[in-house]
Amino acid sequence: MVLRQGVGGGGGFLAGKQVVPVNYEAEVSQRLIEASLCNDLGSVHECLADPFVDVNYVGAVCLKIRKSGIVLREESPSEVQVDYEEFRTDATALFVAVSNGNEALVRKLLIVGADVNLRLFRGHATAAAAREGHHEILEILLRAGACQPACEEALLEASSHGYSQLVELLMGTDLIRPNIAVHALVTACCRGFVEVVNALMKVDYLKKGQPCKCAI
């Protein structure tokens, strides 16, 4: 099936008309995601110039995402093991650009209307930035208007992966509720991330133990 858009004039049914596939918006929007995944800025700009593209379209791609977990040892201290897992998941062009650490593309997508607070199966774009340790990109997302849930999710990711500078950045937003901060603190303690613990303990209410009831 196709959509036919008239531009005026005569000359028959198809004369002076543009023929567009019904699913063309999905096709060009998926191409935008795939071009972002490959860091193909030329194709990205070509897609963004298309009036049918949806910059917030959610499509399926294969992403390699950082993960960490605790490995328990019987007679020695437990350790945090970091690995990358590749799997097919839903993503937007912004989420992919953030995961790849492509700062220029992140800025471009935000300028043309990418939603910084759109949550996907793998979380917000802020969580992707925190998970991969992209400090500058996380700052960009915060300035673009990241909401409280997006900031809190990013804090938990940063605490899980030991990124103390990202923790300090997020705690400085005044968007982190006490119970979330306690959760991050417990995570950092369990994983032995001393610098993250120190960063969190700079917050007055954590020093005084005020949020403990909120965490129960």
C-alpha positions as CSV (number, residue, x, y, z in Angstrom):
1,M,0.0,0.0,0.0
2,V,1.1,3.6,-0.7
3,L,0.0,7.1,0.3
4,R,-0.3,9.6,-2.5
5,Q,0.2,13.2,-1.7
6,G,-1.2,15.7,-4.2
7,V,0.7,18.9,-5.1
8,G,-2.0,20.5,-7.2
9,G,-2.5,20.6,-11.0
10,G,-4.2,18.1,-13.4
11,G,-2.9,15.5,-15.7
12,G,-4.4,12.3,-14.2
13,F,-4.4,10.6,-10.9
14,L,-0.6,10.2,-10.4
15,A,0.4,13.4,-12.2
16,G,2.4,15.7,-9.9
17,K,2.0,13.5,-6.9
18,Q,4.5,11.9,-4.5
19,V,4.1,8.2,-3.8
20,V,5.1,7.3,-0.3
21,P,4.9,3.8,1.3
22,V,2.4,3.5,4.2
23,N,5.2,2.3,6.5
24,Y,7.8,4.8,5.2
25,E,7.9,6.7,8.5
26,A,8.9,3.5,10.4
27,E,11.5,2.7,7.7
28,V,13.3,6.0,7.7
29,S,13.1,6.2,11.5
30,Q,14.6,2.7,11.8
31,R,17.3,3.8,9.5
32,L,18.1,6.7,11.8
33,I,18.5,4.3,14.7
34,E,20.8,2.0,12.7
35,A,22.9,4.9,11.4
36,S,23.3,6.2,14.9
37,L,24.4,2.7,16.0
38,C,27.1,2.7,13.3
39,N,28.1,6.3,14.1
40,D,27.3,7.1,10.4
41,L,26.8,10.9,10.7
42,G,26.2,11.3,7.0
43,S,23.3,8.9,7.0
44,V,22.0,10.4,10.3
45,H,21.8,13.9,8.7
46,E,20.1,12.4,5.6
47,C,17.5,10.8,7.8
48,L,17.0,13.9,9.9
49,A,16.4,15.9,6.8
50,D,13.5,13.7,5.8
51,P,10.1,15.2,6.9
52,F,8.7,11.8,7.7
53,V,11.4,10.8,10.3
54,D,10.4,10.3,13.9
55,V,13.4,11.1,16.0
56,N,11.8,9.4,19.0
57,Y,10.9,6.2,17.1
58,V,11.5,3.0,19.1
59,G,13.1,0.2,17.0
60,A,14.9,-3.0,17.6
61,V,18.7,-3.2,17.3
62,C,21.6,-5.2,18.7
63,L,23.4,-3.4,21.5
64,K,26.5,-4.2,23.4
65,I,25.8,-3.1,27.0
66,R,28.1,-3.0,30.0
67,K,27.0,-5.1,33.0
68,S,28.5,-5.9,36.3
69,G,27.9,-8.4,39.0
70,I,29.3,-9.8,42.3
71,V,31.3,-13.0,42.1
72,L,31.2,-14.8,45.5
73,R,34.4,-16.5,46.7
74,E,34.3,-19.1,49.5
75,E,37.6,-18.3,51.1
76,S,38.5,-14.9,49.6
77,P,36.8,-11.5,49.3
78,S,34.0,-11.3,46.7
79,E,34.8,-9.3,43.6
80,V,32.9,-7.2,41.0
81,Q,33.1,-8.7,37.6
82,V,32.5,-6.4,34.6
83,D,31.5,-7.8,31.2
84,Y,29.7,-6.7,28.0
85,E,26.6,-8.4,26.8
86,E,25.2,-8.1,23.2
87,F,21.5,-8.6,22.7
88,R,18.6,-7.4,20.6
89,T,16.5,-4.7,22.4
90,D,14.3,-1.7,21.8
91,A,16.1,1.6,21.4
92,T,15.9,5.1,20.1
93,A,18.5,7.0,18.2
94,L,19.3,9.0,21.3
95,F,19.7,5.9,23.5
96,V,22.0,4.4,20.9
97,A,24.1,7.5,20.6
98,V,24.4,7.8,24.3
99,S,25.5,4.2,24.7
100,N,28.1,4.7,22.0
101,G,29.4,7.8,23.7
102,N,28.8,9.9,20.6
103,E,28.6,13.4,22.1
104,A,28.1,15.3,18.8
105,L,25.3,13.1,17.8
106,V,23.6,13.3,21.2
107,R,23.7,17.1,20.9
108,K,22.2,17.0,17.4
109,L,19.4,14.6,18.3
110,L,18.4,16.7,21.3
111,I,18.3,19.9,19.1
112,V,15.9,18.2,16.7
113,G,13.6,17.1,19.5
114,A,14.8,13.8,21.0
115,D,13.0,13.1,24.3
116,V,15.6,12.9,27.1
117,N,13.0,11.4,29.4
118,L,11.7,8.5,27.2
119,R,12.1,5.3,29.1
120,L,12.9,2.0,27.3
121,F,13.3,-1.6,28.4
122,R,17.0,-0.8,29.3
123,G,16.0,2.4,31.1
124,H,16.4,6.1,30.3
125,A,19.2,7.6,28.2
126,T,20.7,8.9,31.5
127,A,21.0,5.4,32.8
128,A,22.8,4.4,29.6
129,A,25.2,7.3,30.0
130,A,25.9,6.3,33.7
131,R,26.2,2.6,32.9
132,E,28.9,3.3,30.3
133,G,30.7,6.1,32.3
134,H,30.0,8.9,29.9
135,H,30.4,12.0,32.1
136,E,30.1,14.7,29.5
137,I,27.1,13.1,27.9
138,L,25.3,12.7,31.2
139,E,25.9,16.5,31.9
140,I,24.3,17.2,28.5
141,L,21.3,15.1,29.3
142,L,20.9,16.8,32.7
143,R,21.0,20.2,31.1
144,A,18.4,19.0,28.5
145,G,15.9,18.5,31.3
146,A,16.3,15.0,32.6
147,C,13.5,14.2,35.1
148,Q,13.7,12.8,38.6
149,P,13.2,9.2,37.7
150,A,15.8,9.5,35.0
151,C,18.3,11.0,37.4
152,E,17.6,8.4,40.1
153,E,18.0,5.5,37.7
154,A,21.3,7.0,36.5
155,L,22.5,7.3,40.2
156,L,21.8,3.6,40.8
157,E,23.7,2.6,37.6
158,A,26.6,4.8,38.5
159,S,26.8,3.3,42.0
160,S,26.6,-0.2,40.6
161,H,29.5,0.4,38.3
162,G,31.7,2.5,40.7
163,Y,31.6,5.9,38.9
164,S,32.1,8.3,41.8
165,Q,32.3,11.4,39.6
166,L,28.9,10.6,38.1
167,V,27.5,10.0,41.5
168,E,28.7,13.5,42.7
169,L,27.2,15.0,39.5
170,L,23.8,13.4,40.0
171,M,23.7,14.1,43.8
172,G,24.2,17.8,42.9
173,T,21.0,17.9,40.9
174,D,18.7,18.0,44.0
175,L,16.5,15.5,42.2
176,I,17.6,12.4,44.2
177,R,15.2,11.3,46.9
178,P,16.8,10.1,50.2
179,N,15.6,6.5,49.9
180,I,17.2,6.3,46.4
181,A,20.5,7.7,47.8
182,V,20.5,5.1,50.6
183,H,19.9,2.4,48.0
184,A,22.9,3.7,46.0
185,L,25.0,3.8,49.2
186,V,24.2,0.2,50.1
187,T,25.0,-0.9,46.6
188,A,28.4,0.8,46.7
189,C,29.2,-0.6,50.1
190,C,28.3,-4.2,49.0
191,R,30.6,-3.8,45.9
192,G,33.5,-2.2,47.8
193,F,33.4,1.1,45.8
194,V,35.0,3.2,48.4
195,E,35.1,6.4,46.3
196,V,31.4,6.1,45.6
197,V,30.7,5.7,49.3
198,N,32.8,8.8,50.0
199,A,31.0,10.8,47.4
200,L,27.6,9.8,48.8
201,M,28.6,10.5,52.4
202,K,29.3,14.1,51.5
203,V,25.5,14.6,51.4
204,D,24.4,16.1,54.8
205,Y,21.3,13.9,55.3
206,L,23.4,10.7,54.7
207,K,26.0,11.9,57.2
208,K,23.3,12.3,59.8
209,G,21.4,9.1,58.9
210,Q,18.2,10.9,58.4
211,P,16.8,8.9,55.5
212,C,17.1,5.5,57.1
213,K,13.3,5.3,57.7
214,C,12.6,6.1,54.1
215,A,14.7,3.2,53.0
216,I,12.8,0.6,55.0
